[in-house]
Amino acid sequence: MEANHSFVNFSRTSSVKIALVGNPNSGKSTLFNALTGLHQKTGNFPGVTVDKKSGTTRLSSVVTAEFVDLPGTYSLYPKSLDERVTFEVLCNPDNIHHPDITIVVADASNLKRNLFLVSQIIDLKIPVILALNMIDLVEKEGDRIDAVRLSERMGVKVVCISARKKEGINELKQAILQPLPVPQYDFIDVKKFAGDIIDKIKSVITVNSDFAAFQIINNFSTIHYFDTKSIVKEKISALINSSSVDTNKLQSEESVERYRVINRIASECITLKSDIKTETFTHKLDEILTHRIYGYGIFLTILFFIFQTIFFLAKYPMDWIQRLFVIISQWATHTLPAGELTNLLVNGILAGLSGVVVFVPQIALLFAFIAILEDTGYMARVSFIMDKLMRRFGLNGRSVIPLVSGVACAVPAIMSTRTISSWKERIITIMVTPLMSCSARLPVYTLLISMVVPQDKATGFFNYQGLILMSLYLIGFLAAMFAAYVFKIILKAKEKSYFIMELPVYRSPQWKTVGITIIDKVKVFLFEAGKIIVAISVILWFLSSHAPGNRMETIEKKYASVEMTEKVSEKERNAKMSSEKLEASYAGVLGKSIEPVIAPLGFDWKIGIALVTSFAAREVFVGTMATIYSAGNKDNSQTIREKMQNETNPKTGLPVFTLAVSFSLLIFYAFAMQCMSTLAVVYRETKNWKWPTLQFLFMGVLAYVSSFIIYHLLK
C-alpha cells in the first residue's frame, strides 16, 4: 500500500480486504454474489456465532480482493448481536476483519436514509467507496442523482451500480484499484457534544478519529474489543463513569446534526421528478399481498402450492434415484464375493447413501422456493403481516424470519434471532423455532406419507400427500405459537418491544442467486448431514450384523437343520433366519430394551433404534430404516419404502406401519427435539444449559403425549 498525501493505492498490493456494509435490503448480498460468484465460504466470526460470508475475486493480474459481507445495519449504534459485529469490525482497528476499504452499498431509491450510515463510516476515517445500488430504479422513476456532486460533497468515490443486472460491477472493481481518498474532514463535529471526554478517551487509546472515540463512549457497555485489554478497559470505564454522560442524549444530538447536513447534501444532489410520487407497482401489489385479511390467505395459498409442487415434481427424480441404488445393490450382491466387506458395502454404506441422496430433489425444491420468496421481497411482507399476530404470543414481526427459516434448518434460524433486540422475545423465538418442521424432517415425512397415502390419491388438482405434508408444517407452526404463549406468561421482562422494517420493492428473482443458494444447501445436506447418516449407517450395520457371544452361529445352525429345511421353503427360511439374527444382534438388544417405553405409541423395537439414532440428526431415521431392514431382509430388489410396507408384526401378522403407527410416528417427529446440533446452538446463543435442557424436555413430553393420543385415536 502506498500513501499519496491523503490517498491510498491498492493497485500494487497482492491482496486487499474489503468490507461490504449497508442497510438491510440495500442489495448488499446481491452485490457480494455478483463480485465473488461461487468463490464463497461461510463460517463464524471468531468468538461469535454470527454468520460470516466471505469470498474472493481477482481484480487484476496482481491484486486479489477478499470481500466480507457484514450483517446489515442502519447505523453504528448496535441494537442486536448482528449489528454489534458490524460495529466491532469497523470501529476496532485490531479486529482481524478490519477492512482496508469499506464499500457502503446504498439503496439509491432511498438515498437520504442510507447516507446516515455512510456518513458515520466516513467519520471513522476508513477509505470508503459509496456504491449507489438500484440506480436503474431511480432512472425508471425519472429521478436523478448527481453522482459527481455527491462525491465532492461526501469526500468519497461514488459508483452507480445495479447489482441485480450486474451493471457497474467492472467500474466498481476499477475504483478499488485507483487511488482512494482517506476522509480528512469530519462529516460533523462530535466534539461539540462531548469534547472533554473525547480528548480523555484519545489519551488512553489510539483511535483514527474523534467519532471513533465518540462511539466508544456510546457503546462501551455492549462492545467486547477491550476484553483483552483489561487496564485500558478499566481506565475508559472510570472516565465514562466520572463524566456521567447521557448516551441517549449524545446519540440523539449526533443524529439530529448528521441528518441536518445530509438533508442539505441531498437537496443539492438529488432531483425528484415530482414531489408527489405516483403510485408504484410495489404499492399497488402491497395493497393486496399485505392486506390484513387477504394477506394471510395468500400466504397460505403460496405454502399450499409449494408443498404440492414438492411432492409432484420431486417424485420422478426420487424414483430414478431409488431404482439406481437398487440396481447398484443387486449388482454388488451378485458380482462381489460374499463376505463381510460386501455385506458392509450393500447393507451399510449403500443403504445409508440411498437414505441421503434420494431426498436431494425435495431439499433442492424447498430451498429454491425459500430463496425465490426472499429474493422477490415477499418474505419481508410475511414479517410485516404477521407482526400483529405474533405480538399476541409474545413475539414480534422479526420473529417471523427465524420461524420461516426454521422450515429450512433450525440452526441458522436460531442464530438469526440476533436481530431481535428484546431479550424476552429473542428467548421465546429460540425456544419455539425447532417446532417448525425443518428440512431434516422432510425425508421422514415424505417416506411415511408415501407409505400410507397412495401417490395417485387426489381430488382434482389437490394431491393428498401434499395436503398432509402442508398440514404437518401448519401443526408445527400452531405448536410453536402455543408454546410461545406459555413462555410469554412464564418469562418476565420490563423492556419494551418495537418492530421496524423497511419493505423492499418487488423484483424478479435473481436466478444465479437462487442457484447458488440451492447448491450451497444441497452441499450442506449431502456432506454435513450425509456424513452423519452414512457413519451411523455403518455403525448400525455392525450392530445389526453382530451379536453378543455366539448367538449368530447358534441361529445359523438351527436353520441349517434338516427339520427346518423340510418345514419351510428356502426363501422363507432365509427370511426368518435374517429376522431372528437381527433380533438377537446388538441393535436388537438395544431396541428391545426401550420397546416397553415406546410400545404405547405403537412403535416396535426396530422403530426404537431409529428414534435413538435420530438424536444425532432427524434425517438419520431414513438411513437407519434402510440399514435395519436391509439387515433383516436380503431382497435387494426392493426400495426401503417397499421393505417397510412389507414388514409385518410377527405376533399378529399385520403390517407394522399401519395408518395409526405412521401418523403417530409423524407427530412424534413433528414435535420431538431430535437434533443435537440445535441443542448445541441454543446453548451457544443463550450461554446457559438451562434453555436447551428445558427445550429438550418440553418438546419430548409434547411429542410423546401427542403421539400417544394420535395412535389410540386411529388404531
Buried (B, 14 or more C-beta within 10 A) or exposed (E): EEEEEEEBBBBEBEEBBBBBBBBBBBBBBBBBBBBBEEEBEEEEBEEBBBBBBBBBBEBBEEBEBBBBBBBBBBBBBBBBBBBBBBBBBBBBEEBEBBBBBBBBBBBBBBBBBBBBBBBBBBBBBBBBBBBBBBBBBBBEBEBEBBBEBBBBBBBBBBBBBBBBEBBBBEEBBEBBBEBBBBBEEBBBEBBEBBEEBBEBBBEBBEBBBBBBBBBBBBBBEBBEBBEEEEEEBEBBEEBBEEBEBEBEEBBEBBBEBBBEBBEEBBEEBBEEEEEEEEEBEBEEBBEEBBEEEBBBEBBEEBBBEBBBBBBBBBBEBBBEBBEEBBEBBBEBBEEEEEEEEBBBBBBBBBBBBBBBBBBBBBBBBBBBBBBBBBBBBBBBBBBBBBBEEBBEBBBBBBBBBBBBBBBBBBBBBBBBBBBBBBEBBBBBBBBBBBBBBBBBBBBBBBBBBBBBBEBEEBEEEEBBBBBBBBEBBBBBBEBBBBBBBBBBEEBEBEEEBEBEBEBBBBBEBBEBBBBBBBEBBBEBBBEEBBEBBBBBBBBBBBBBBBBEEEBBEEBEEEBEEEEBEEEEEEEEBBBBBBBBBBBBBBBBBBBBEBBEEBEEBBBBBBBBBBBBBBBBBBBBBBBBBBBBBBBBBBBBEBBBBBBBBBBEEEEEEEBBBBEBBBBBBBBBBBBBBBBBBBBEBBBBBBEEEEBBEBBBEBBBEBBBEBBBEBBEEBE
